[in-house]
């Protein structure tokens, strides 16, 4: 944009690794408590950590945070906004100056995080026209001093900017993403198989899917919302959620490996509390926020005849097809939604949530839940059919 620039680094990994991003700006953050601490890292010439002469670190309580950067030669200032996952450490270090200044040293900043997924977002505003910055449902919202608002949302293949000024609204869709490798030619009329990418899910990072690429999420221990039994004691249930598009439709396939299914009759009554009886049976809760911002939710479970039983949890406004199949140790739900029902035009910026209810034969209540987006340290009690909208996974669908 004309008065600011945005840089975003996002990552997703199976485990925890240290992700560090140097920001070559001398910044000052008001009210931040710095403390001296050695900066660890590889020695020698390869990574350059040995050249750090001074280091201090702080762990901000909240993100995003605002800083002021000063250019040491001219004294010019710019506002800098930094956003990072909770627990990220912010370093301020001193190292040799760049080659254009063969003598002396310079201060710069560095973000360091060990979360398995997340994003570092840096906004630099040299004209200092930004009054506020926030993250809402994985969108970056920039508020200007003149009252105008820019809302950025993007994925791997697209980036959309919604502009609001007074009563006027408009949007910009950016292209130019690097083309993916071409796929092998196929026979005429044959559907092209999508490459499936396995990723870690989190509400902080926007993912993308198109006819050439599907997304796969593996749910396990860190995604288990427990009761009195831990994930291990519950038999280590797992699930896979695959998100794909084909023939103008969104396909969500959930394969739940939760042991023998517990199927209730259509006339079942819950005599233990005021929750619906279907929360205590094999099934799942599906949430989709469409491109218009409308939230749609259903509870899906297999019936005794394996045909799906579907209970809307919100006012149902979009068409869908749902199929369920049951095997000895797992069950599968397939949900299909026309892309045109999700928004007015591609790319479609949606958010997805899947919560799988897990129960063992002989139990009266469910034993736990597998939650797309993670549920480490959470308990299943008193949740009924409710889900946290902040856990929805942002996804951009390119047609």
Residue pairs with C-beta under 8 A, 6 or more apart in sequence:
1 150
1 161
3 125
3 126
3 127
3 129
3 130
3 144
4 123
4 124
4 125
4 126
4 127
4 129
4 130
4 142
5 123
5 124
6 121
6 122
6 123
6 140
6 152
7 121
7 122
7 123
7 124
8 119
8 120
8 121
8 122
8 154
9 19
9 21
9 119
9 120
10 117
10 118
10 119
10 120
10 204
10 205
10 206
11 19
11 117
11 118
11 119
11 205
12 116
12 117
12 199
12 200
12 202
12 205
13 116
13 117
13 200
14 116
14 200
15 116
16 114
16 115
16 116
17 114
17 116
18 112
18 113
18 114
19 112
19 113
19 114
19 115
19 118
19 120
20 41
20 110
20 111
20 112
20 113
21 110
21 111
21 112
21 120
22 108
22 109
22 110
23 80
23 82
23 108
23 109
23 110
23 111
23 122
24 106
24 108
25 69
25 78
25 80
25 108
25 109
25 124
26 69
26 70
26 71
26 72
26 106
26 107
26 108
26 109
27 67
27 68
27 69
27 80
27 92
27 109
28 67
28 68
28 69
28 70
29 58
29 60
29 65
29 66
29 67
29 90
30 66
32 58
32 60
32 65
32 90
33 58
34 56
34 57
34 58
34 92
35 56
35 57
35 58
36 54
36 55
36 56
37 55
37 56
37 57
38 55
39 49
39 52
39 55
39 57
39 91
39 93
40 49
41 47
41 49
42 49
43 49
43 50
44 50
48 95
51 95
51 96
52 93
52 94
52 95
53 94
53 95
53 105
54 93
54 94
55 91
55 92
55 93
55 94
56 91
56 92
56 93
57 89
57 90
57 91
57 92
58 89
58 90
58 92
59 87
59 88
59 89
59 90
60 88
60 90
63 82
63 83
63 84
63 85
63 86
63 88
63 135
64 81
64 82
64 83
64 121
64 133
64 134
64 135
65 81
65 82
66 79
66 80
66 81
66 133
67 79
67 80
67 81
67 82
67 109
68 77
68 78
68 79
68 80
69 77
69 78
69 79
69 80
69 124
70 76
70 77
71 77
71 78
72 106
76 126
77 128
78 124
78 125
78 126
78 128
79 124
79 125
79 128
79 130
80 122
80 123
80 124
80 125
81 121
81 122
81 123
81 125
81 130
81 133
82 90
82 111
82 120
82 121
82 122
82 123
83 119
83 120
83 121
83 122
83 133
83 135
83 140
84 90
84 111
84 113
84 118
84 119
84 120
84 121
85 113
85 115
85 118
85 119
85 204
87 113
87 114
87 115
88 111
88 112
88 113
88 115
88 118
88 120
89 111
89 112
89 113
90 109
90 110
90 111
90 112
91 109
91 110
91 111
91 112
92 107
92 108
92 109
93 107
93 108
93 109
93 110
94 105
94 106
94 107
95 105
95 106
95 108
96 104
96 105
96 106
97 103
97 104
97 105
97 106
98 106
111 120
113 120
116 200
117 200
117 201
117 202
117 204
117 205
118 202
118 204
118 205
119 204
119 205
121 135
121 140
123 130
123 133
123 140
123 142
129 144
129 145
129 146
130 142
130 143
130 144
130 145
131 143
131 144
131 145
132 142
132 143
133 140
133 141
133 142
133 143
134 141
134 143
135 141
135 204
136 151
137 203
137 289
137 351
137 390
137 392
137 394
138 153
138 203
138 204
138 205
138 206
138 351
138 394
139 151
139 152
139 153
139 394
140 151
140 152
140 153
141 149
141 150
141 151
141 152
142 149
142 150
142 151
142 152
143 149
144 150
146 165
147 165
147 166
148 163
148 164
148 165
148 166
149 163
149 164
149 165
150 161
150 162
150 163
150 164
151 161
151 162
151 164
152 159
152 160
152 161
153 159
153 160
153 162
153 206
153 349
153 394
153 396
154 160
154 174
154 206
154 396
155 206
155 207
155 208
155 347
155 394
155 395
155 396
156 177
156 207
156 208
156 396
157 177
157 208
157 210
157 347
157 396
157 398
158 173
158 174
158 175
158 177
158 208
158 347
158 396
158 398
159 173
159 174
160 171
160 172
160 173
160 174
160 347
160 349
161 171
161 172
161 173
161 174
162 169
162 170
162 171
163 169
163 170
163 171
163 172
173 347
180 212
180 213
183 192
183 195
183 212
186 192
191 246
191 247
192 211
192 212
194 210
194 211
194 212
194 213
194 214
194 244
194 245
194 246
195 212
195 213
195 214
196 213
196 214
196 215
196 216
196 242
196 244
197 213
197 214
197 215
197 216
198 216
198 217
198 218
199 207
199 215
199 216
199 217
200 217
201 217
201 372
201 373
201 374
201 393
202 373
202 374
202 393
203 351
203 373
203 390
203 391
203 392
203 393
203 394
205 394
206 394
206 395
206 396
207 215
207 393
207 394
207 395
207 396
208 395
208 396
208 397
208 398
209 215
209 243
209 244
209 245
209 395
209 396
209 397
209 398
210 245
210 397
210 398
210 399
211 245
211 246
211 399
214 242
214 243
214 244
214 245
215 242
215 243
215 244
215 395
216 240
216 241
216 242
216 243
217 240
217 241
217 242
217 243
217 372
217 393
218 238
218 239
218 240
219 238
219 239
219 240
219 241
219 356
219 370
219 371
219 372
220 231
220 236
220 238
220 370
221 231
221 232
221 236
221 376
222 374
222 375
222 376
223 370
223 371
223 372
223 373
223 374
223 375
223 376
224 231
224 234
224 237
224 368
224 369
224 370
224 371
224 375
224 376
225 368
225 369
225 370
225 371
225 375
225 378
225 379
225 380
225 383
226 234
226 368
226 378
226 379
226 380
227 365
227 366
227 367
227 368
227 379
227 380
227 381
229 367
229 368
231 237
231 368
234 358
234 360
234 367
234 368
235 259
235 360
237 256
237 257
237 258
237 259
237 358
237 368
237 370
238 257
238 370
239 254
239 255
239 256
239 257
239 258
239 356
239 370
240 254
240 255
241 252
241 253
241 254
241 354
241 372
242 251
242 252
242 253
242 254
242 255
243 250
243 251
243 252
243 352
243 395
244 250
244 251
244 253
245 251
245 339
245 397
245 399
248 338
248 339
248 340
248 399
249 336
249 337
249 338
249 339
250 336
250 337
250 338
250 339
250 342
250 397
251 334
251 335
251 336
252 286
252 334
252 335
252 336
252 337
252 352
252 354
253 332
253 333
253 334
253 335
254 284
254 332
254 333
254 334
254 335
254 354
254 356
255 330
255 331
255 332
256 282
256 284
256 330
256 331
256 332
256 333
256 356
256 358
256 370
257 329
257 330
258 282
258 330
258 331
258 356
258 358
258 370
259 329
259 360
260 328
260 329
260 360
260 361
261 282
261 302
261 326
261 331
262 281
262 282
262 359
262 360
262 361
262 363
263 281
263 282
263 301
263 302
263 303
263 304
263 326
264 277
264 278
264 280
264 281
264 301
265 304
266 303
266 309
268 277
268 278
268 281
269 277
270 276
270 277
270 280
272 364
272 365
275 384
275 385
276 299
276 311
276 384
276 385
278 299
278 301
278 309
278 311
278 385
279 299
279 357
279 366
279 384
279 385
280 357
280 359
280 363
280 364
280 365
280 366
281 301
281 357
281 359
281 366
282 301
282 302
282 326
282 331
282 357
282 358
282 359
283 299
283 300
283 301
283 302
283 356
283 357
284 299
284 300
284 301
284 333
284 354
284 355
284 356
284 357
285 297
285 298
285 299
285 300
285 313
285 353
285 354
285 355
285 357
285 385
285 387
286 297
286 298
286 299
286 300
286 335
286 353
286 354
287 295
287 296
287 297
287 351
287 352
287 353
287 354
287 355
287 387
287 389
287 392
288 295
288 296
288 297
288 318
288 337
288 342
288 350
288 351
288 352
288 353
289 295
289 296
289 350
289 351
289 389
289 392
290 296
290 318
290 341
290 342
290 343
290 348
290 350
291 342
291 343
291 344
291 348
291 349
291 350
292 343
292 344
294 317
295 314
295 389
296 314
296 316
296 317
296 318
297 312
297 313
297 314
297 387
298 310
298 311
298 312
298 313
298 316
298 320
298 322
299 310
299 311
299 313
299 385
300 308
300 309
300 310
300 322
300 324
300 333
300 335
301 308
301 309
301 324
301 357
302 308
302 309
302 324
302 325
302 326
302 331
302 333
303 309
303 324
306 324
306 325
306 326
307 324
308 322
308 323
308 324
308 333
310 322
313 385
318 337
318 338
318 341
318 342
319 337
319 338
319 341
320 335
320 336
320 337
320 341
321 335
321 336
321 337
322 333
322 334
322 335
322 336
323 333
323 334
324 331
324 332
324 333
324 334
325 331
325 332
326 332
339 346
339 348
339 397
339 399
342 348
342 350
342 397
343 349
343 350
346 397
346 398
346 399
347 396
347 397
347 398
347 399
348 396
348 397
348 399
349 394
349 395
349 396
350 394
350 395
350 396
350 397
351 392
351 393
351 394
351 395
352 372
352 392
352 393
352 395
353 372
353 373
353 387
353 389
353 391
353 392
353 393
354 371
354 372
355 369
355 370
355 371
355 372
355 387
356 369
356 370
356 371
357 366
357 369
358 366
358 367
358 368
358 369
358 370
359 365
359 366
359 367
360 367
366 380
367 380
368 380
369 375
369 380
369 383
371 378
371 391
372 391
372 393
373 391
373 392
373 393
374 391
